[in-house]
Amino acid sequence: MGNKEDVQMMRKTNMRIFPIYKRLAWDYLFFYTIDFLFLTQIKGISASDVMLKSTFHAFFSIVLQLPANIIVEFLGRKNSIILGNILGCLYMLIIMMSGSLFDLIIAEFFSSIAFSIKNVAEPSLLNESIPPSR
């Protein structure tokens, strides 16, 4: 009986903290609105390079879906979400320190793998936390 109660307690804890986590890690809310202006005005990167960065994000998102699934299977859901958030923070640091198109491409690689890992791990973690019902 102790194991069943532990599982119920874990589910309740996960269901309680998941909305808080989702609010904090949902997205870079205001980042995308100022991304273009920051890179062109402050960093002096050309507008065409900033737009090209977006195409690399789309390309990396497609290519990194399979590696993201492998990473989640290897590390587990919880550790994968933590890794995804760390890679997201690394993405932000690279963007802040970037000075060229190559830096932006590397940053988009980290962003794509972070979002891919989080998109694979989060729903299954939440699904496991919901108690079975009819």
N, C-alpha and C positions, 0 to 999 in steps of 0.2 A: 504493500500500500504506500510506502514511503516514496517509491519511485514515481507512482502515478501523481502523487501530490507535488513532487518536485517538478514534474512536467507541467502541471497546471500552473504552478507558481511562475515557472519560466515563461509560459505563454502569456500570463497576465502582465508580467514585467515587460515583455517584448511589445505587447499591444499598447501598453501605457507609454513607453519611451519612443516607439517608432514615429508617431506624429511629430514629436519634438525634434527627432533626428531629421525627419523629412523637411521640416521648416528650415533647419540650419543648412542642410546639404542639398536642398532642392535644385538650385541652379545659381548661377552668378547673376542675380537679379538685375542689378544696374550695370554690370560689367559690359554686357553686349551693347547697351545704349551709348556708352562712351568709348568703346573699344576703337572704333574707326578714328574718332577725333584724337584720342590719346596717341595712337600710333602715327598718325599723319602730322599732327601739330606739335606734340611734345617730342616724340622720338625722331621725327623727320623722315619717316619711311614713306615711300611713294604710295599713292592710292591704289595703283595697280598691284603692288606687292601685297597690300593689305587684303585686297579682293582675292588674290591668288592663294593667300593663306586659307581662306574659306574653302577653296576647292580641295586643298590638301586635307582639311578636316573631314570632308565628305569621303574622300578616297580612303583615308586611314580608318574611318569608322566602318567602312565596308570590309576592308582587308583584315581588321583586327577582331572581328566577331568570333571566329574560331579560336584564336589564341586566348581570348577573354573567357570562353567556356572552359578551356583547358586549365587556365589559371584558377577559376572558381572551383573546379573539381579537385585540383591539387591542394589549394589552400583552405578550402571551406568557405562557407558564405560569410561568416562574421569577419574573418581575416581578409577576405577579398574586398569587403566593403571598406575596411580600414585602409587597405592598399589603394583602393580607388580614390579615397579622399586625400591620401598623401600625394598621389600622382596629380590630383586636381590642384593641390596647393603648390606643387612643383611647377605646374603649368603657369599659375599666376606669377610665381617668382621669375620664371623665364621671360614671360611677357613684359614684366616690369624692367628687366635688365636687357631686353633685346635691343639690337641695333641694326639688324640686317634681316633679309628674307630667310636665310638659313636658320637663324635663331627662332623665327616665327614658325618655320616648318617643324623644327624639333619640338616647340611648344605645342603645336597642334597634334603631334604624335602622342605626347603625354596626355593631352586632353581627350583624345579619341580613345585611348586605352582605358583611361579613368572612367569615362562615361560608359564604355562597353562593359567593363567589369561591374560597375554599379548597376547597370540595367539588367544584367544577368543575375546578380546575387540578391538584390533587394526584394523583388517579388517572391522568390522562393523562400526567403527568410520570413517574410510576412505571412506567406501561405502556410508555412509550418507552424507559425505562432497562433493561427486561428484554430480554435477547438473544432473537432468534427461535429457536424450536426446534420439534420435531415435536409 
